[in-house]
Amino acid sequence: MQSTTWQLYFGEVVFSFSISRDTWRGFSGEGALLEELLEDIPDQLIQKMDNYGYANQEFNGALLAIDSGENFKKINNLTGKLSAIGLLGYELDSNQFYYRRLPFKLNRILTLNPRLKGVEKLLANDKVKIIKNEEDIVEARVEGSGVNHLVVFNPTSEKCTCTWFSQNQGERGACKHILAVKKKIKN
């Protein structure tokens, strides 16, 4: 039920082969990158990075932040988005991203991940109500299918009363309800 990566070494060449149960799981990093995808990144910044990566055939987030004058958080979000749409790969041995170009359109991010589609649907239908938003705690009610879910998070934990959260406990990323609350707070 998880993803696995196999690496074959041929001298200087490393062949990585990753298998994931579903296409959308592999693209989201098994859910770990979903929070990075919540923030809207301007298309011109994505295009700038794509041009930079194509010309240099490499990716260094710190150098991109310095060269573009963007803050590191925005570059981390950009890294997540670029990974999800196939412009960055991740090399396990060096723990670094690298530039690649897979044949996917930039606007396919939402169509490849059902949780992100769920977030957008919850927000579009105004189903997220913030009850408390203070420095150390956030509480919200998120309307589900016939039931309201309670979302509570603080600096050390995130919880939701939905089935997804109770089954996975955050091991596969946040549920759509937590993600929707976070996105609503940011906007």
Buried (B, 14 or more C-beta within 10 A) or exposed (E): EEEEEEEEEEEEEEEEEEEBEEEBBBBBBBBBBBBBBBBEBEEEBBEBBBEBBEEEEEBBBEEBBEEBEBEEEBBBBBBBBBBBBBBBBBEEEEEBBBBBEEEBEBEEBBEBBEBBBBBBEBBEEEBBEEEEEEEEEBBBBBBBEEEEBBBBBEEEEBBBBBEBBEEEEBEBBBBBBBBBBBBBEEE
